[in-house]
Amino acid sequence: MKISTLFITVFLNALSAGFFYAWSVSVIAGTKKVTHFTYLETMQNINREILNPGFFVVFFGSLLSLIITTYLQFQNKPMCWLLLASTIVYLIGTFGVTAFGNVPLNNELDALNISKIGLTELESFRVYYEHRWNYYHSIRTVSNVISFTLLLLATFIQKIF
């Protein structure tokens, strides 16, 4: 059970870290080159479509599996400490930043009727939204990569001991 739970945890966290990293180096770069209306419309659609079982399994499953794996490895102190650190980094830096940073911004954008506001308002909201959203995204991406790295270290320590 411990090995299969660890495998699931590594797998889900690899998907999560990869997703956020790939978004950083592709979607963000691409959306910087489009008009204000296109950017806001694209982000509205992405934010609506991301609320799906595939994303939820990876995003919430990463946190849940980290908690379970940390608990199961409680007796293995070197591994447990690394897993606990990985869990805390993911909980605060990835999950928390998403829940209290990106999601409220997404909700603000969703409430905006972009087809009924002028160019000045489009530009103003885009600057406000994009700067903050990308800032929070950078934090959650770095946190997720750190969490995943700690998880990998815990896995290798488990093999040594």
Phi, psi and chi 1 to 4 in degrees:
 res  aa     phi    psi   chi1   chi2   chi3   chi4
   1 MET       -  -42.3  168.3  122.1  167.6      -
   2 LYS   -62.1  -41.1  -73.8 -178.0 -177.4 -178.9
   3 ILE   -68.2  -44.5  -62.5  -66.1      -      -
   4 SER   -67.1  -37.0   59.1      -      -      -
   5 THR   -66.3  -41.6  -55.8      -      -      -
   6 LEU   -62.3  -43.2  178.7   60.6      -      -
   7 PHE   -60.1  -46.8  176.1   81.7      -      -
   8 ILE   -61.0  -40.9  -69.0  167.4      -      -
   9 THR   -63.5  -46.8  -57.8      -      -      -
  10 VAL   -62.4  -44.6  170.1      -      -      -
  11 PHE   -60.6  -50.7 -179.8   72.2      -      -
  12 LEU   -63.9  -41.3  -70.4  173.6      -      -
  13 ASN   -71.1  -30.7  -80.7  -89.6      -      -
  14 ALA   -65.0  -43.8      -      -      -      -
  15 LEU   -62.0  -43.4  -70.4  174.3      -      -
  16 SER   -64.5  -50.0 -178.1      -      -      -
  17 ALA   -62.4  -41.2      -      -      -      -
  18 GLY   -64.3  -39.9      -      -      -      -
  19 PHE   -61.4  -51.1  172.2   78.2      -      -
  20 PHE   -66.6  -38.4  -72.4  128.0      -      -
  21 TYR   -64.6  -48.0  173.0   76.8      -      -
  22 ALA   -60.1  -39.7      -      -      -      -
  23 TRP   -59.7  -42.9 -175.6  -76.3      -      -
  24 SER   -62.3  -39.0  -65.4      -      -      -
  25 VAL   -96.5   -0.8  -61.0      -      -      -
  26 SER  -129.1  -62.9   60.5      -      -      -
  27 VAL   -63.8  -47.4  175.8      -      -      -
  28 ILE   -62.5  -43.6  -70.8  174.6      -      -
  29 ALA   -62.0  -40.8      -      -      -      -
  30 GLY   -69.8  -40.5      -      -      -      -
  31 THR   -73.6  -16.7   56.4      -      -      -
  32 LYS   -68.5  -15.1  -72.8 -176.5 -176.9 -142.0
  33 LYS  -102.8    7.2  -62.2  177.5  180.0  178.3
  34 VAL  -110.8  166.1  -60.6      -      -      -
  35 THR   -66.6  166.3   66.0      -      -      -
  36 HIS   -60.7  -46.6  -56.6  -48.2      -      -
  37 PHE   -62.2  -46.5 -178.2   85.1      -      -
  38 THR   -62.2  -41.5  -59.6      -      -      -
  39 TYR   -60.3  -51.7  172.3   81.0      -      -
  40 LEU   -65.5  -40.4  -65.2  173.0      -      -
  41 GLU   -64.0  -42.9  179.9 -177.0   44.2      -
  42 THR   -62.1  -46.6  -61.2      -      -      -
  43 MET   -66.1  -36.7  -70.8  -57.8  -70.4      -
  44 GLN   -59.6  -46.8  -82.3 -176.9  -25.1      -
  45 ASN   -66.9  -42.1  -74.1  -51.3      -      -
  46 ILE   -62.7  -45.3  -70.8  170.7      -      -
  47 ASN   -63.0  -30.7  -68.2  -23.7      -      -
  48 ARG   -76.8  -40.8  -68.9  171.1 -175.0  152.7
  49 GLU   -76.0  -24.1  -66.0  -57.4  -42.6      -
  50 ILE   -70.7  -17.7 -165.0  111.6      -      -
  51 LEU   -79.6   76.0  -56.9  175.6      -      -
  52 ASN  -140.7  162.1   66.6   67.9      -      -
  53 PRO   -57.6  -37.2  -23.9   32.0      -      -
  54 GLY   -60.9  -44.8      -      -      -      -
  55 PHE   -69.5  -43.6  177.2   74.1      -      -
  56 PHE   -60.6  -41.4  -69.8  148.5      -      -
  57 VAL   -59.8  -44.3  165.0      -      -      -
  58 VAL   -72.1  -48.3  171.0      -      -      -
  59 PHE   -68.0  -52.2 -175.1   69.0      -      -
  60 PHE   -77.9  -35.4  -67.2  107.3      -      -
  61 GLY   -62.8  -34.4      -      -      -      -
  62 SER   -60.2  -47.6  -68.1      -      -      -
  63 LEU   -66.6  -47.8  179.2   59.1      -      -
  64 LEU   -61.0  -44.6 -177.2   60.6      -      -
  65 SER   -68.7  -33.5   65.2      -      -      -
  66 LEU   -62.3  -43.9  -84.1  165.8      -      -
  67 ILE   -63.0  -47.0  -67.7  167.3      -      -
  68 ILE   -64.3  -45.5  -67.6  167.8      -      -
  69 THR   -63.9  -40.7  -60.0      -      -      -
  70 THR   -60.8  -44.7  -57.7      -      -      -
  71 TYR   -61.1  -45.1  173.5   78.1      -      -
  72 LEU   -66.7  -24.3  -69.6  174.1      -      -
  73 GLN  -100.3   18.5  -64.8  -65.1  -22.3      -
  74 PHE   -55.6  -37.9 -176.9   74.4      -      -
  75 GLN   -74.1  -21.8  -62.1  -59.0  -38.7      -
  76 ASN   -92.5   84.8 -175.8  -10.5      -      -
  77 LYS   -56.4  -48.3  -67.8  -58.1  179.3 -164.7
  78 PRO   -59.7  -42.6  -20.0   29.1      -      -
  79 MET   -70.0  -41.3 -173.7  176.3 -175.3      -
  80 CYS   -60.8  -41.6 -176.8      -      -      -
  81 TRP   -64.3  -41.2  -74.7  113.4      -      -
  82 LEU   -67.3  -40.1  -74.0  167.9      -      -
  83 LEU   -65.3  -40.4  -72.0  168.8      -      -
  84 LEU   -62.9  -43.7 -178.0   59.9      -      -
  85 ALA   -62.4  -43.1      -      -      -      -
  86 SER   -60.1  -43.8  175.7      -      -      -
  87 THR   -63.0  -45.6  -57.4      -      -      -
  88 ILE   -64.5  -43.2  -68.8  168.9      -      -
  89 VAL   -62.9  -43.4  169.2      -      -      -
  90 TYR   -66.2  -44.9 -172.2   92.1      -      -
  91 LEU   -59.0  -48.0  174.4   64.8      -      -
  92 ILE   -83.7  -51.7  -65.0  169.2      -      -
  93 GLY   -79.0  -31.8      -      -      -      -
  94 THR  -101.8  -59.2  -56.7      -      -      -
  95 PHE   -67.6  -50.1 -172.2   85.4      -      -
  96 GLY   -63.6  -45.1      -      -      -      -
  97 VAL   -64.3  -39.6  166.6      -      -      -
  98 THR   -63.0  -49.1  -60.6      -      -      -
  99 ALA   -66.2  -37.9      -      -      -      -
 100 PHE  -107.1   -3.3  -62.7  107.2      -      -
 101 GLY  -117.9  -69.1      -      -      -      -
 102 ASN   -67.6  -44.1  -64.4   94.3      -      -
 103 VAL   -63.5  -45.8  169.5      -      -      -
 104 PRO   -59.5  -36.8  -26.5   35.5      -      -
 105 LEU   -65.6  -41.2  -73.4  169.4      -      -
 106 ASN   -61.3  -39.3  -68.1  -13.7      -      -
 107 ASN   -66.0  -39.1  -68.0  -20.0      -      -
 108 GLU   -61.8  -44.7  -80.7 -175.6   66.6      -
 109 LEU   -64.9  -40.1  176.1   58.1      -      -
 110 ASP   -63.1  -33.4 -167.3   53.2      -      -
 111 ALA   -77.3  -12.4      -      -      -      -
 112 LEU   -84.4  126.1 -172.4   65.7      -      -
 113 ASN   -89.8   89.6 -173.1  -15.1      -      -
 114 ILE   -67.8  -19.8   60.2  173.2      -      -
 115 SER   -79.9   -7.5   62.1      -      -      -
 116 LYS  -114.7   11.6  -63.5 -154.2  176.8 -169.7
 117 ILE  -117.8  158.3   60.2  174.8      -      -
 118 GLY   -80.1  173.8      -      -      -      -
 119 LEU   -61.6  -38.1  -69.0  176.0      -      -
 120 THR   -64.1  -43.5  -55.2      -      -      -
 121 GLU   -67.8  -38.1  -69.2   86.6    3.1      -
 122 LEU   -59.8  -48.3  -77.5  171.6      -      -
 123 GLU   -63.6  -44.8 -179.9 -179.7    6.5      -
 124 SER   -61.1  -46.4  177.3      -      -      -
 125 PHE   -68.1  -39.3 -170.8   81.9      -      -
 126 ARG   -60.2  -48.0  178.3 -171.4 -178.2  159.4
 127 VAL   -58.6  -46.6  168.3      -      -      -
 128 TYR   -59.2  -53.0  158.7   78.1      -      -
 129 TYR   -68.6  -52.7  176.4   87.9      -      -
 130 GLU   -61.4  -44.9 -174.2  175.0   28.4      -
 131 HIS   -60.6  -50.6  173.5   74.4      -      -
 132 ARG   -67.1  -45.4  -76.2  166.8 -177.7   76.2
 133 TRP   -61.3  -45.3 -162.7   95.0      -      -
 134 ASN   -66.7  -35.5  -71.7  -15.3      -      -
 135 TYR   -61.2  -50.7  172.2   74.6      -      -
 136 TYR   -63.9  -38.4  -69.4  133.6      -      -
 137 HIS   -62.4  -39.6  180.0   74.9      -      -
 138 SER   -61.9  -41.6  -65.4      -      -      -
 139 ILE   -63.2  -47.2  -67.2  170.7      -      -
 140 ARG   -69.6  -30.7   70.1 -178.2  177.1  178.5
 141 THR   -68.3  -50.0  -59.9      -      -      -
 142 VAL   -61.1  -42.9  169.1      -      -      -
 143 SER   -61.3  -43.4  -63.3      -      -      -
 144 ASN   -64.6  -40.7 -155.0  162.2      -      -
 145 VAL   -66.4  -40.8  169.6      -      -      -
 146 ILE   -63.3  -46.3  -69.4  168.7      -      -
 147 SER   -58.4  -44.6  174.6      -      -      -
 148 PHE   -64.5  -40.1 -179.4   64.5      -      -
 149 THR   -62.7  -43.6  -58.2      -      -      -
 150 LEU   -62.4  -38.5  -69.8  166.7      -      -
 151 LEU   -63.1  -43.1  178.1   58.0      -      -
 152 LEU   -63.6  -42.8  -73.2  178.6      -      -
 153 LEU   -60.0  -42.4  -72.2  171.7      -      -
 154 ALA   -61.0  -39.7      -      -      -      -
 155 THR   -64.3  -43.5  -57.6      -      -      -
 156 PHE   -68.7  -37.3  -69.7  123.3      -      -
 157 ILE   -63.5  -37.4  -78.7 -175.2      -      -
 158 GLN   -61.0  -36.0 -163.6  -93.4  -10.4      -
 159 LYS   -71.9  -31.9  -73.5  -67.4 -167.1 -170.1
 160 ILE   -74.6  -40.8  -65.8  169.1      -      -
 161 PHE   -94.0      -  -68.3  100.0      -      -
